[in-house]
Amino acid sequence: MAYQRPTLAQLRQQALQDVLNGGIPNVVAVLRFSVLYVLCMVLAGLANLHYGYLDWIARQAVPWTATGIFLEGWAALKGKTRQAATAASGSVTFVASGTDVIPPGTTVQITGGLSATTTADSVTANGSTVAACTMGATGAAGNLAVGAVATLGSPVPGVQSVGVVSAPFTGGADIETDDSLRNRMLDAFAEGGQNGAADDYEGWALDVPGVTRVWVNPLGFGAGTVVVYIMLDNAEAANGGFPQGTDGTASKDPRYVTASGDQLTVADAIYAVRPVTALVIVCAPVAQPVNFTISSLGSNNTSATQALITDALADMFTRLSSPGGTIYPNQWNEAIAALGLSQFNVSSPSGPVTGVNAGAMPTLGTVQCSA
């Protein structure tokens, strides 16, 4: 049975009762503003702090409740480290005259108080110059869509100071939360040793910063192969969470086409820990949009309700969809019903939706609502 920690009120009452029960001779009552009363309150408060410290020690003493650096210490016993925050990168375009370029190291201010730095000489052609940039700070807040206003931090001859983001900034991810690290750590403790099981490949991929969802298809491309599908829901939010790059293997594996982008990052990470003969191919799932037609909303057919329905369906696909997997009518009905609508009818799709092949993953398409 768990120890029942006394509350502060109980500690105060206990201190007063101890005084009245013979703690101090001839004391039969304690006035509220007397010295004895104040001392009892102070002692009870100190005891409460001690109980709180002991509670904190107890939480850090076991892996399933540990936090912060203590959680990282427990995770390190299973080879799990907290995923570091990463900085987003993309491109900005400015109007330019002649062949003038923006040099590397130039600061670019972007709408929203963000600051990026150019990483190489810009490429100038046809009256504009395109510069590759990396955000100065890490985090998912640096992921930006095309069209955001960009301003040069210092003037560059022949280049207008105001431009736009021409290629989305992606790849930015926040430092891993305690909950996420704890889940990966507990999975590692539950699995025991690593021997190349499907769960091991999933864990190796999830150890890569930015990766949030993983599916493993043993023998997916034939004997000796392991196909790993990945999603980066935060780092690649601008692209629906889908990794940006080409499918393939690690740079050190000559037996198949070498991957690029996000896929290469994961493939290289798995290559170092995989069973030596396994041909690991890291792939992006292929989006298979599913369009919804929802009717009979009645008076609930408002823009706010439509937005809630869209968010609920998007969350359902994130939680339940997988490459080659199936989404069933009861699942999307439950997602919409959880909004508390008095009535609705999903007329399309009318039946289960399954990925057309092993790599196709059902995703949310358009949502049309009517009264």
Secondary structure, DSSP 8 states (H G I E B T S, - for coil): -------HHHHHHHHHHHIIIIISTT-----TTSHHHHHHHHHHHHHHHHHHHHHHHHHHTSTTT--HHHHHHHHHTTT------B--EEEEEEEB-TT----TT-EEEETTTEEEEE-S--EEETTEEEEEEEESS-SGGG-B-TT-EEEESS-BTTB-SEEEEEEEEE--B----HHHHHHHHHHHHHH-S-SS-HHHHHHHHHTSTT--EEEEEETTTSTTEEEEEEE-TTTTGGGTT---S--BB-TT-TTS-B--HHHHHHHHHHHTTS-TT-EEEEE--EEEEEEEEEE--GGG-SHHHHHHHHHHHHHHHHHH--TT-EE-HHHHHHHHHTTT-S--EEEES-S-EE-SSTTEEEEEEEEEE--
